[in-house]
Amino acid sequence: MADEKGKIRVHGKAQNRTVLGIVNAYLTMHPQTTADELRKAFPCTVAKKYEKNDNDSYGLFREIVTVDGKRLWKDTEKEAVSDLNHFEQADETIHTADGKELAMVSTWVESDYKAMIEWAKQYGIEVASFEKAEALKKGSYRFEYLDGYVAPLMAAAAGAVAEAEAQADDGEEKKKECKCKCKKWWIILLIILLILLLLLLWWLFCGKKCCCKCGCNKDAVAVVDSASLVEQAKAVQDSLVVEAVKNIEKIEKKFNTAKFFKGKADLSDDTKAVLQDLESLLKENSNLKLKLIGHTSSEGNETYNQKLSEDRAKAAVDFLVSRGIDASRLMFEGKGSSEPVSDNPEENRRTEFVVIEE
């Protein structure tokens, strides 16, 4: 196959991480690739060291399956712990369109590494000058899109699929039920305000005159105080705000379950669906203002992580503005990897939805 024009350039630290970046660049360009198709795209013969034999039937990619909550090597049914030959950690594995989790081999000599670089050129993937990883630190990689190339939207991250299925009861029926309840609350609020307004008007135009004519004791008359009306209306409004904040917290959880694609600020279909729920809530509560704060894991360069966290928060804000939410009600901020909440990198990759109090 002839080399394609360069579309993605991979910048890598450590040659094995650079090869992992090449494979993920291919999946970014071809998000519908299955495990079998990936093996055909990168056959074991690319690196002669990994040709198939009786003891090694998986080539460059070894499959991991999850059984009763445990991650196992499919070929041996043993627990998928480090064997020093594969990228088997959850934040390193490759997820294909058919729902399979693959661990790519991680030991690469220079000749095999060069062979992979040449092989990748046919897919429009280039590799920048090699950078050595810092001592005692994991290597890393990042993508550079060339000549205005825009990668297609990838399928939802396989790690979020199980969680999304477990929350299937939060589907369309619950959305409709929630919207119905919100509408009922607004109707009840309007009725209460209308009754209070009618009572106030009656007192202003009829109550005082009646009291003067009959000589009633002013202390015995039930007076509707305008200040009291304001307090009652404010109490009702405060209760609605508290309910809205609870719903925002639920939406934040769903958004972080859907996740961004690793190393990217593009919104997936799942994250857009969650933001549409947030859009509906903001339109129903026009007095609410939000700040979206992006966080990343500590992997990679601090400057890059800071920029990535800002871009992700901004992407969510831009989407809401494009859906009709006033930009003055939204703010965004990126904090990079400066505020971790866990030793697990996945939990540190998150976006917070903070209500701005005036």
Solvent accessible surface area in square Angstrom, and as a share of the most:
residue,aa,sasa,rsa
1,M,175,0.78
2,A,86,0.67
3,D,93,0.48
4,E,77,0.35
5,K,148,0.63
6,G,15,0.14
7,K,65,0.28
8,I,0,0.00
9,R,72,0.26
10,V,0,0.00
11,H,32,0.14
12,G,2,0.02
13,K,67,0.28
14,A,23,0.18
15,Q,48,0.21
16,N,38,0.19
17,R,28,0.10
18,T,1,0.00
19,V,0,0.00
20,L,5,0.02
21,G,0,0.00
22,I,0,0.00
23,V,0,0.00
24,N,33,0.17
25,A,0,0.00
26,Y,25,0.09
27,L,8,0.04
28,T,4,0.02
29,M,14,0.06
30,H,78,0.35
31,P,20,0.13
32,Q,128,0.57
33,T,8,0.04
34,T,40,0.23
35,A,0,0.00
36,D,87,0.45
37,E,88,0.39
38,L,0,0.00
39,R,60,0.22
40,K,162,0.68
41,A,9,0.07
42,F,2,0.01
43,P,36,0.23
44,C,19,0.11
45,T,71,0.41
46,V,14,0.08
47,A,0,0.00
48,K,143,0.61
49,K,120,0.51
50,Y,20,0.08
51,E,79,0.36
52,K,124,0.53
53,N,88,0.45
54,D,147,0.76
55,N,146,0.75
56,D,26,0.13
57,S,80,0.51
58,Y,40,0.15
59,G,4,0.03
60,L,3,0.01
61,F,1,0.00
62,R,26,0.09
63,E,23,0.10
64,I,5,0.02
65,V,46,0.26
66,T,87,0.51
67,V,74,0.43
68,D,142,0.73
69,G,70,0.67
70,K,129,0.55
71,R,65,0.24
72,L,30,0.15
73,W,10,0.04
74,K,108,0.46
75,D,74,0.39
76,T,61,0.35
77,E,138,0.62
78,K,143,0.61
79,E,104,0.47
80,A,8,0.07
81,V,91,0.52
82,S,69,0.45
83,D,47,0.24
84,L,151,0.75
85,N,70,0.36
86,H,14,0.06
87,F,9,0.04
88,E,12,0.06
89,Q,84,0.38
90,A,64,0.49
91,D,18,0.09
92,E,13,0.06
93,T,14,0.08
94,I,1,0.01
95,H,69,0.31
96,T,9,0.05
97,A,44,0.34
98,D,66,0.34
99,G,59,0.57
100,K,68,0.29
101,E,24,0.11
102,L,0,0.00
103,A,0,0.00
104,M,0,0.00
105,V,5,0.03
106,S,15,0.10
107,T,50,0.29
108,W,16,0.06
109,V,71,0.41
110,E,105,0.47
111,S,77,0.50
112,D,10,0.05
113,Y,16,0.06
114,K,113,0.48
115,A,38,0.30
116,M,0,0.00
117,I,33,0.17
118,E,105,0.47
119,W,87,0.30
120,A,0,0.00
121,K,76,0.32
122,Q,20,0.09
123,Y,23,0.09
124,G,1,0.01
125,I,1,0.00
126,E,58,0.26
127,V,31,0.18
128,A,20,0.16
129,S,99,0.64
130,F,86,0.36
131,E,68,0.31
132,K,172,0.73
133,A,35,0.27
134,E,104,0.47
135,A,91,0.70
136,L,192,0.96
137,K,131,0.55
138,K,105,0.44
139,G,11,0.10
140,S,38,0.25
141,Y,56,0.21
142,R,106,0.39
143,F,45,0.19
144,E,61,0.28
145,Y,81,0.31
146,L,21,0.10
147,D,118,0.61
148,G,70,0.67
149,Y,50,0.19
150,V,128,0.74
151,A,14,0.11
152,P,59,0.37
153,L,84,0.42
154,M,50,0.22
155,A,52,0.40
156,A,37,0.29
157,A,39,0.31
158,A,25,0.19
159,G,62,0.60
160,A,7,0.05
161,V,67,0.38
162,A,73,0.57
163,E,79,0.36
164,A,49,0.38
165,E,120,0.54
166,A,79,0.62
167,Q,59,0.26
168,A,74,0.57
169,D,94,0.48
170,D,45,0.24
171,G,30,0.29
172,E,110,0.49
173,E,132,0.59
174,K,102,0.43
175,K,62,0.26
176,K,126,0.53
177,E,93,0.42
178,C,57,0.34
179,K,91,0.38
180,C,63,0.38
181,K,110,0.47
182,C,30,0.18
183,K,131,0.56
184,K,116,0.49
185,W,138,0.48
186,W,84,0.29
187,I,100,0.51
188,I,84,0.43
189,L,11,0.06
190,L,109,0.54
191,I,91,0.46
192,I,68,0.34
193,L,65,0.32
194,L,101,0.50
195,I,89,0.45
196,L,25,0.13
197,L,90,0.45
198,L,100,0.50
199,L,79,0.39
200,L,36,0.18
201,L,75,0.37
202,W,135,0.47
203,W,32,0.11
204,L,88,0.44
205,F,133,0.56
206,C,66,0.39
207,G,3,0.03
208,K,100,0.42
209,K,131,0.56
210,C,73,0.44
211,C,15,0.09
212,C,109,0.65
213,K,176,0.75
214,C,73,0.44
215,G,62,0.60
216,C,60,0.36
217,N,96,0.49
218,K,159,0.67
219,D,134,0.70
220,A,86,0.67
221,V,37,0.21
222,A,93,0.72
223,V,82,0.47
224,V,38,0.22
225,D,76,0.39
226,S,64,0.41
227,A,58,0.45
228,S,43,0.28
229,L,20,0.10
230,V,101,0.58
231,E,120,0.54
232,Q,83,0.37
233,A,31,0.24
234,K,123,0.52
235,A,62,0.48
236,V,38,0.22
237,Q,53,0.24
238,D,64,0.33
239,S,62,0.40
240,L,21,0.10
241,V,37,0.21
242,V,84,0.48
243,E,89,0.40
244,A,4,0.03
245,V,45,0.26
246,K,109,0.46
247,N,23,0.12
248,I,2,0.01
249,E,101,0.45
250,K,129,0.55
251,I,15,0.08
252,E,41,0.19
253,K,154,0.65
254,K,53,0.23
255,F,2,0.01
256,N,32,0.17
257,T,30,0.17
258,A,9,0.07
259,K,56,0.24
260,F,22,0.09
261,F,13,0.05
262,K,108,0.46
263,G,34,0.33
264,K,19,0.08
265,A,25,0.19
266,D,67,0.35
267,L,16,0.08
268,S,1,0.01
269,D,96,0.50
270,D,51,0.26
271,T,0,0.00
272,K,63,0.27
273,A,46,0.36
274,V,16,0.09
275,L,0,0.00
276,Q,71,0.32
277,D,34,0.18
278,L,0,0.00
279,E,15,0.07
280,S,33,0.21
281,L,14,0.07
282,L,0,0.00
283,K,106,0.45
284,E,52,0.23
285,N,16,0.08
286,S,88,0.57
287,N,77,0.39
288,L,6,0.03
289,K,60,0.25
290,L,0,0.00
291,K,51,0.21
292,L,0,0.00
293,I,16,0.08
294,G,1,0.01
295,H,3,0.02
296,T,7,0.04
297,S,6,0.04
298,S,86,0.55
299,E,58,0.26
300,G,46,0.44
301,N,88,0.45
302,E,138,0.62
303,T,108,0.63
304,Y,81,0.31
305,N,8,0.04
306,Q,68,0.30
307,K,116,0.49
308,L,18,0.09
309,S,0,0.00
310,E,62,0.28
311,D,45,0.23
312,R,12,0.05
313,A,0,0.00
314,K,87,0.37
315,A,26,0.20
316,A,0,0.00
317,V,12,0.07
318,D,66,0.34
319,F,32,0.13
320,L,0,0.00
321,V,57,0.33
322,S,89,0.57
323,R,102,0.37
324,G,61,0.58
325,I,5,0.02
326,D,85,0.44
327,A,60,0.46
328,S,83,0.53
329,R,31,0.11
330,L,12,0.06
331,M,96,0.43
332,F,85,0.35
333,E,62,0.28
334,G,8,0.07
335,K,53,0.23
336,G,2,0.02
337,S,26,0.17
338,S,84,0.54
339,E,76,0.34
340,P,84,0.53
341,V,94,0.54
342,S,32,0.21
343,D,152,0.79
344,N,64,0.33
345,P,40,0.25
346,E,52,0.24
347,E,95,0.43
348,N,10,0.05
349,R,33,0.12
350,R,35,0.13
351,T,4,0.02
352,E,52,0.24
353,F,13,0.06
354,V,63,0.36
355,V,35,0.20
356,I,50,0.25
357,E,158,0.71
358,E,172,0.77
